């Protein structure tokens, strides 16, 4: 059983490599005709029967084409996601708004507009970070609507299937500098939103390439009652450029491993890594020979002369801990992508101030 499953999967992988080549991929290997391979296996493989061969062929075919093609069994459909569209809003340094999008759905544009209005009421905002990391959705109309508040003129924003969404001309568009954060788990309509904001010169993209799953799907019922869900059309930006199946490429790439990114996502101030070069081996490993003595402060020659004149004991001064400030140190953003975004917005704010007469 396992043997012919492998053979069938291999035959489909080979056939799909040729299909990829014809679709513009770089594959060059030629494969035999699939039907010939299938018929030969069916005629000669020990233990093969029609039902098993069919199951292996269909499964291999779908596995090779997912997520663009998938099989939906009635009764197992996932329910539409629930919960707020925006899951976190805050202001960094009293000037830079941060909006975290959970999913792109109907009403996201209204939520963004409302939150920005509230934040502007209590802060002098100089920039905006829209966090689309781990965000998804399949509502492309909602993606266009979420981008609309940032676009001043009437123009096409997004096309999927036979539908085209346009922005409306307005004089009250959001004019803040915008940075969008994204990663490999930014999917579907969230990818479309990021693409629109960049294509309309509203935002720069920071992070990692997106998932490449921004496609328009259509469902086709099968005779056994199951449903075949197929990506039937590319999603295109307003300039007619389709969103790539390889995902959106960021303007500024920030590489973070998945585990650390999740930790930063939960707490942007979390310091994950220690600089081991600054730690003694005994401190790191809990060596029994190390003591808990306070750190010795360095003094220069001038301080040594001063202490001798004043009758002070240099050894006591060396053993004393350095003076501490009465103020609590301000936490520093450790999330690499968010830190880059904030640094960029702060730089733009400085440039804009210098340009003012």
Protein Blocks (a to p, Z undefined) as FASTA:
>chain_A
ZZmmmmmmmmmmmmmmmmmmmnopabfbdcddfklmmmmmmmmmghiafklmmmmmmmmm
mmmmpckbccddehiaccddedjfblbdcdehhlaccdddfbdcehklmmmmmmmmmmmm
mcccfbdcddfehiacjbfklmmmmmmmmpmbdcdfbdchjbccdddddfkbcfbdcddd
ddfklghjlmmmmmmmmmnomacceddddehlaccddddddfkopacdddfbdcddfkop
acdfkbpadfbdcdddfklmmmmmmomkbcfbdcfklpcfklmnopakbccbdcdddddf
klmmmmmmnopafklmmmpccdddfbdcddddfblklmmmmmmmmmmmmmmmmmpZZ
